[in-house]
Amino acid sequence: MQNISPKKAMNRNEIEKAPSPKVIAAIRRFDLAKAPRYFDGYYGSSLALELSRRFNMPRDQVSVGYGIEFFLRSIFDSCNPKRDVVLANTPHYTFYSFYAQAKGVRLETFRLADKGDRFEFDVEDCIKKIRAVAPKIVLITSPNNPTGNSITAKNFERILRAAPRTSLVVLDEAYVGFDDEYKEAAFLKLLKKYENMVILRSFSKRYALAGLRIGFALWGTRAKSIIRYDDLYLGGSQLLEDVAVAALNSEAYYRKLAREIITDREQLAAAVNKLKNFTAYESHANFVLVKIEPPLAKNFSIKSPIAKIVMPGFMRVSLGSHKHIAGFIAELKNAELKLKKINGRHD
């Protein structure tokens, strides 16, 4: 698989491989006669029709937009700042906090439990907060950014049961596709059972199309009405939808790409965990959360273009090229060597 040209900063969890040959062909062969035209009729979407078929869902329960952010904005925009509350896990994707603040929407949080080598959703704390604040929106990110952990269908159903039927329960799956243990059928079953649930997905990560901004939503039967969501009246981009359908038809290519990313992730984690002052946390995404152990954590900084400090004592490492991963590990080893020399002078 072909690497793409690197950027100066590669710590935003983009895929460092080219999209599939079918995707590239769809871009090159786009019928320019479509460019001056909308989709036929209103609310048109060739991608939504394809997703409806693949997920065996009614067409009106499938929506297409410009990345998951498109839907998240609609969800937050539906809230009345004077009375509505959004409940999300913490730590969480920083956009949630930024956009809630911009809109004046109250954002409450529930804990993720730090188990020392992984984070876990504290479902009991989530249920407690649901009962306390009666949120309009319950927002669960799985796999979670920046921690990399996932929620099971069993635990997600516990949250669905606790949430009022007037609440929208959102499962943000931007990072789905890098977990061999993921049970898609179990979550789709919940979607058919709970009318106030929505699953959000993106073509940015698994399909290596972050720059094209394509996402979709799978809605429970009443979920749209909770936030008064309406599909794009004139439809979306015919070019982007052709590209997305081509990606869906490239499953063998993307399965292989996902396997390469999982292998790189496990090798990076193993290399980190051989070091004394760093701990790689279990991840189901295309990045690894690394804990910086004391005493390094206090003044630690990182130069690697694939890493960034995301919260005190933790950095998130995107899975870049093998060269950048090797450089990251070398930087950690050098930090440990410097600490050893400092401690030696103090003995």
Buried (B, 14 or more C-beta within 10 A) or exposed (E): BEEBEBEEEBBEBBBBBBBBEBBBEBBEEBEEEBEEEEBEEEBBBBBBBBBBEEBEBEBEBBBBBBBBBBBBBBBBEBBEEEEBBBBBBBBBBEBBBEBBEEBEBBBBBBBBEEEEEBBBBBBEBBBBBBEEEBBBBBBBBBBBBBBBBBBBBEBBBBBBEBBEEEBBBBBBBBBBBBBEEBEEEEBBEBBBEBBBBBBBBBBBBBBBBBEBBBBBBBBBBBBBEBBEBEBBEEBBBBBBBBBBBBBBBBEEBBEEBBEEBBEBBEBBBEBBEEBEBBBBBBBBBBBBBBBBBEEBBEEBEBEBBBBBBBEEBBBBBBBBBEEBBEBBBEBBBEBBEEBEEEEEEEE
